[in-house]
Amino acid sequence: MPATPMSPAQARQNMVDTLLQLQKEWGMPEISERVAAVLRTVPRHVFVPEVSLEQAYATDYAPPIRRAEDGLVTSSMSAVRVQAMMLDQAGLEPGMRVLEIGSGGYNAALIAELVGSAGEVTTIDIDAEVTDRARRYLDEAGYPDVRVVTGDAEYGVAEFAPYDRVIVTVRAWDLPPAWLAQLTETGRLVTPMRLRGVNRTVGLDRVEGHLVSRPDHHLTVFVPMQGAGAHEERGIAVQGEEIVLYSAEEPVDVDALRKALHGPRKEFWPGIEFTRPDRLHLWIAGHADRYAMLHVAEDVLEHGPAGPLARQPVPVVLADEGSVAVRAKRALGEDRFEIGVFAFGPHGERAAQDYIDVLRAWDQHEGSMARIEVWPSGTPEADLPTDRVRVLDKPHTRTVLAWP
C-alpha cells in the first residue's frame, strides 16, 4: 500500500518537534513556548510553493525566493531555526509595532501572530518582485493586515514609525541612522552584523541614543543588503578562488603570502580545548591586531595550510613579509578537539605567539559572550565605554566590542 502523504499540519508539528530535539542535543538557542506555538500555526509551505512539503518544513533549509540573472540568490526565506532564534531575541509582545527589513512573507506572518490584532507589522524590501510575492502569499495565508512596502530599507519606513522592534533579515554591514531614529525610546533592533569578518545576529536595546547588545547573540549567515546600504566585501585572491583572504585591514604582499602558505610550517599546540567556536571567532577578531579571515577551498584541503583546518573561513594573524599564523584543530577524542596554531613565513613564529596569547586569554576568560555597543559615527572617544577592547568605525556607526 502506498504511504499516506503527510499533511501540512503534521509537517509543522514535526518541524517544531525536531527543533526542540536539536535544542536539547546540540545546545541550540532555546525556543520559547510562544514562538513554538506560532511555528505550529503559520503555514510555511504557502510562502514557498516551489519546493516540496518536506523542504518547506526542513529545519535547516533556506528556500531561495529570488535569484539574479547570474543565478546568485538575492533573497531567500531564512532557515526556520534562525527565524525562531531571532523572534525570541526580539521578545515580541501583543500590541507591539514591528518593522521587518527583508520580505518573504512567512516571517512577517509569524510576527503578526506574536503581536496579535492590537499590534502592527510592516515589512519592506527593495525588490518589487519579492514584495509582490509576499503580499500575495500573506493574503492567501490569512494575514491581509500586514503592510508590505517596496523601498530601500536603508531609510526605514518613517510613515508608520516609531517601532517597538526592528527585525532585519539581511546582512547589514553598517547600521543606518534611520533604524535607530525610528525605534521607540525603549525599542530593540535585532540584526545580523558583520564584525571584522565575523557574522553575529544581535539583539540591541536602545539606551539613551545608542544601542547595547543583549547577552544572546549567535552565528548566522544572511544574504547581503541591497540598495544604499549595500557593501561589497571583496577578498584578496592569494591563489585564485582556492585561497582567499578577507577582512584584512592592511596591505598584504600576496606573492609572499602565497609562497609562505606553501612552504614549511611550524605547529604549536598550547593545550587549549576548542570550545564555543562562534564566540571564539569574535574574541579573536576583537583581540588580535593584525587580523584577517582565511578561506581555503575544499579541493585544496590537503595542500599548504589546509590539511586539518575547517572548511569555513578561519581567523588568522598576519606578520611582515607574507608571514601568517593560522588556527588549526585536532581531535582529542569523541566530540573533543584541541586548538592549535600553524606558523608560515619568516616571521610566522612571532605571529603564532601573538595568536597563542589571544587563545590563552580566551581560555582563562572561559568563553564569555561579548558586549556589543553601537554608537553614532562622530561619537568622541571620551564618550565610549572605558572597558572597550576594540572600536570598529564605519560610515554610520562606531561599534564597540567589550567582554565582561
C-alpha positions in Angstrom: 0.0 0.0 0.0 1.3 3.5 -0.8 2.2 5.6 2.2 -0.3 8.3 3.2 1.0 11.7 2.3 1.9 13.9 5.2 -0.4 16.8 5.9 1.0 20.4 6.3 -0.3 20.4 9.8 1.6 17.3 10.7 4.7 18.7 8.9 4.6 21.8 11.1 4.4 19.6 14.2 7.3 17.5 13.1 9.3 20.7 12.3 8.9 22.1 15.8 9.5 18.8 17.5 12.7 18.5 15.6 13.8 22.0 16.6 13.1 21.2 20.2 15.1 18.0 20.0 18.0 19.7 18.4 17.9 22.3 21.1 18.4 19.6 23.7 21.0 17.6 21.8 23.2 20.3 20.3 22.6 23.2 22.7 20.9 25.4 20.1 19.2 28.6 21.4 16.1 27.9 23.4 12.8 28.3 21.7 10.1 29.9 23.9 6.6 28.3 24.1 5.1 31.3 22.4 7.4 31.1 19.4 7.0 27.3 19.2 3.2 27.8 19.1 3.2 30.2 16.2 5.6 27.9 14.3 3.0 25.2 14.7 0.3 27.6 13.4 1.5 29.5 10.3 1.5 27.5 7.0 5.2 27.9 6.0 4.6 25.9 2.7 2.2 28.6 1.4 5.1 31.0 1.1 7.4 28.7 -0.8 5.1 26.7 -3.2 8.1 26.0 -5.5 9.6 23.4 -3.0 8.3 20.2 -1.6 6.4 20.0 1.7 9.5 18.2 3.1 11.8 21.0 2.1 9.4 23.7 3.2 9.4 22.3 6.8 13.1 21.3 7.0 14.7 22.9 10.0 17.9 24.0 8.4 16.9 24.8 4.8 16.6 28.3 3.4 14.5 28.2 0.3 15.6 30.7 -2.4 12.9 33.3 -3.3 14.7 35.4 -5.9 17.8 34.9 -8.0 19.8 37.3 -10.1 20.5 36.7 -13.8 23.8 35.0 -12.9 22.0 32.6 -10.6 23.1 34.2 -7.3 20.5 34.1 -4.6 19.4 37.7 -3.7 16.5 36.8 -1.5 15.7 33.7 0.5 13.4 32.5 3.3 15.6 32.1 6.4 16.0 28.7 7.9 13.3 28.2 10.5 15.8 27.6 13.3 17.2 31.1 12.6 13.8 32.7 12.4 12.8 31.1 15.8 16.0 32.4 17.3 15.5 35.9 16.1 11.9 36.1 17.2 12.9 35.1 20.7 15.7 37.7 20.6 13.1 40.3 19.7 10.9 39.4 22.7 7.7 40.3 20.8 4.6 41.0 22.9 0.9 41.6 22.0 0.3 45.2 20.8 3.8 45.9 19.6 4.6 47.8 16.3 7.2 46.0 14.3 9.3 46.8 11.2 10.7 43.8 9.3 13.5 44.6 6.8 13.7 42.0 4.1 10.4 40.5 3.0 9.5 36.9 2.3 6.0 36.9 3.9 6.4 34.0 6.3 8.4 35.7 9.0 6.0 38.7 8.8 3.1 36.3 9.4 4.9 34.8 12.5 5.5 38.3 13.8 1.8 39.1 13.2 0.7 36.1 15.3 3.0 37.2 18.1 1.9 40.8 18.3 -1.8 40.0 17.8 -4.6 42.1 16.4 -3.6 45.0 18.6 -0.1 45.1 17.0 1.1 46.4 13.7 3.5 44.7 11.3 5.3 46.5 8.4 7.7 44.6 6.1 9.9 46.3 3.5 12.0 45.0 0.6 13.8 46.8 -2.2 12.7 44.2 -4.8 9.2 44.7 -6.2 9.0 41.0 -7.2 9.7 40.0 -3.7 7.2 42.3 -2.2 4.5 41.4 -4.7 5.1 37.8 -3.9 5.0 38.5 -0.1 1.7 40.4 -0.5 0.1 37.6 -2.5 1.1 34.8 -0.1 0.3 36.8 3.1 -3.2 37.3 1.7 -3.5 33.6 0.8 -2.4 32.6 4.3 -4.8 34.9 6.0 -2.7 37.9 7.0 -4.1 40.8 5.0 -3.3 43.4 7.7 0.4 43.0 7.4 1.7 46.1 5.5 4.1 45.3 2.6 6.2 48.2 1.4 8.6 48.4 -1.6 11.5 50.6 -1.0 15.1 51.0 0.2 15.3 49.8 3.8 18.3 52.0 4.4 15.8 54.7 5.2 13.4 52.5 7.2 9.6 53.3 6.9 9.1 56.6 8.7 5.4 56.7 7.8 4.5 54.1 10.3 7.2 54.8 12.9 8.0 54.6 15.8 8.5 50.9 16.1 8.9 48.8 19.3 11.0 46.4 17.3 13.0 46.4 14.1 14.0 43.0 12.8 16.5 42.8 10.0 16.7 39.6 7.9 19.5 40.7 5.6 23.2 41.1 6.4 23.9 44.6 7.4 27.5 45.8 7.1 26.6 49.1 8.8 23.5 50.2 10.7 21.7 53.2 9.1 20.7 56.1 11.4 17.1 55.6 10.3 16.8 52.3 12.1 17.7 53.9 15.5 15.7 57.0 14.8 12.6 55.0 14.1 12.8 52.9 17.3 10.9 53.9 20.4 12.9 55.1 23.4 12.8 51.5 24.8 12.9 49.8 21.4 15.0 46.9 20.2 16.8 46.2 17.0 17.5 42.6 16.0 20.0 42.4 13.2 22.8 40.3 11.6 26.1 42.2 11.9 29.5 41.8 10.2 32.3 42.4 12.7 35.8 42.1 11.2 34.6 39.3 9.0 32.6 37.5 11.8 28.8 37.2 11.4 26.7 37.6 14.5 22.9 38.2 14.8 22.4 40.5 17.7 19.5 41.9 19.8 20.4 45.5 20.5 18.3 47.6 23.0 18.1 51.3 22.6 19.7 53.1 25.5 19.9 56.9 25.6 20.8 57.4 21.9 22.9 54.3 21.3 22.4 50.5 21.1 23.6 47.9 23.6 23.5 44.1 22.9 21.6 41.6 24.9 23.6 38.5 26.1 22.3 36.1 23.4 23.9 36.9 20.0 24.6 34.0 17.7 26.4 32.9 14.5 24.2 33.2 11.4 24.6 33.8 7.6 22.3 36.0 5.5 22.2 37.4 2.0 23.7 40.9 1.9 21.7 44.1 1.9 21.0 45.8 -1.4 20.4 49.5 -2.2 22.1 52.4 -0.4 23.3 50.1 2.4 25.0 47.6 0.1 28.6 46.8 0.8 30.6 44.5 -1.5 33.2 42.7 0.6 36.0 41.7 -1.8 38.6 39.2 -0.7 42.3 39.2 -1.6 42.9 36.3 -4.0 46.0 34.6 -2.7 45.6 31.6 -5.1 42.7 32.3 -7.4 39.5 31.3 -5.7 41.2 28.5 -3.8 42.8 30.6 -1.1 41.3 33.9 -0.4 41.9 36.4 2.4 39.0 38.5 3.8 38.7 41.5 6.1 42.4 42.4 6.0 42.9 45.9 7.3 46.4 46.4 5.9 48.2 45.9 2.6 49.2 42.3 2.0 52.1 41.1 0.0 50.2 38.4 -1.9 53.1 36.8 -3.6 55.0 36.4 -0.3 51.9 35.1 1.5 51.2 32.5 -1.2 54.9 31.4 -1.0 54.7 31.2 2.8 51.5 29.2 2.8 53.0 26.5 0.5 56.3 26.5 2.4 57.3 24.8 5.6 55.2 25.3 8.7 55.7 25.1 12.4 53.0 23.7 14.6 52.1 25.0 18.1 49.6 23.1 20.4 49.2 25.1 23.6 46.9 22.6 25.3 43.7 24.6 24.8 40.4 22.8 24.0 38.4 24.1 21.1 35.1 25.2 22.6 32.4 27.7 21.6 33.9 28.4 18.1 31.4 31.1 17.3 32.3 33.1 20.4 36.0 32.3 19.9 36.0 33.8 16.4 34.6 37.1 17.7 37.1 37.1 20.6 40.0 36.7 18.2 38.5 39.4 16.0 38.3 41.7 19.0 41.8 41.0 20.5 44.1 40.3 17.5 45.6 43.4 15.9 47.0 42.3 12.5 43.9 40.2 11.8 42.1 38.7 8.7 39.9 35.7 7.7 41.4 33.0 5.5 39.2 30.8 3.3 40.6 27.6 1.7 38.6 25.8 -0.9 37.7 22.2 -0.3 39.7 20.8 -3.2 43.0 22.1 -1.8 42.4 20.9 1.8 45.4 18.6 1.6 47.9 21.3 0.4 49.7 24.1 2.2 47.9 25.2 5.4 44.7 23.4 4.7 45.0 19.8 6.0 43.4 19.9 9.4 41.7 23.3 9.0 38.0 24.0 9.0 36.4 24.4 5.6 34.8 27.6 6.7 36.9 30.8 6.9 39.2 30.9 9.9 40.8 33.8 11.7 44.5 34.4 11.1 47.1 36.7 12.5 49.4 38.4 9.9 53.1 39.5 10.2 55.7 41.0 7.9 57.0 39.5 4.6 53.8 37.5 4.0 54.1 35.6 7.3 50.9 34.4 8.9 49.6 32.3 11.8 46.6 30.1 11.1 44.2 28.5 13.5 44.0 24.7 13.4 42.5 21.9 15.4 42.9 18.2 16.1 40.8 15.5 17.7 41.3 14.6 21.3 38.5 12.0 21.4 34.8 11.9 20.7 33.4 15.4 20.2 36.6 16.9 21.7 39.2 19.0 19.9 42.4 20.8 20.7 43.0 24.2 19.1 46.4 24.9 17.6 48.3 27.4 15.5 50.3 26.8 12.3 53.1 29.4 11.6 54.2 30.2 8.0 56.8 32.5 6.6 60.0 34.1 8.1 58.0 35.9 10.9 55.4 33.2 11.4 56.6 32.3 14.9 56.1 35.8 16.1 52.5 35.9 14.7 51.9 32.4 16.2 53.0 33.6 19.6 50.6 36.6 19.3 47.8 34.2 18.4 48.6 31.9 21.3 48.5 34.8 23.7 45.0 35.6 22.4 43.9 32.0 22.8 45.3 31.7 26.3 43.4 34.8 27.3 40.3 33.3 25.9 40.8 30.1 27.8 41.2 32.0 31.1 38.2 34.1 30.3 36.0 30.9 30.0 34.4 31.9 26.7 32.0 34.6 27.9 29.7 36.4 25.5 30.9 39.8 24.1 29.0 43.0 24.8 28.4 44.9 21.6 27.6 48.6 21.7 26.7 50.7 18.6 27.2 54.5 18.8 26.6 57.1 16.1 29.6 58.0 14.0 31.4 61.0 15.3 31.0 60.0 18.9 34.1 61.2 20.8 36.5 58.6 22.2 35.9 60.0 25.7 32.1 59.1 25.4 32.7 55.5 24.5 32.8 52.8 27.2 36.0 52.7 29.2 36.2 48.9 29.1 36.3 48.7 25.3 38.6 46.2 23.7 38.2 47.4 20.1 36.3 50.0 18.2 35.1 49.3 14.6 34.5 52.5 12.7 32.1 52.6 9.7 30.3 55.5 7.9 27.2 55.5 10.2 28.5 53.9 13.4 31.2 53.2 15.9 30.8 49.6 17.2 32.4 48.8 20.5 33.5 45.3 21.5 34.0 44.5 25.2 33.9 41.5 27.4 32.8 41.3 31.0 
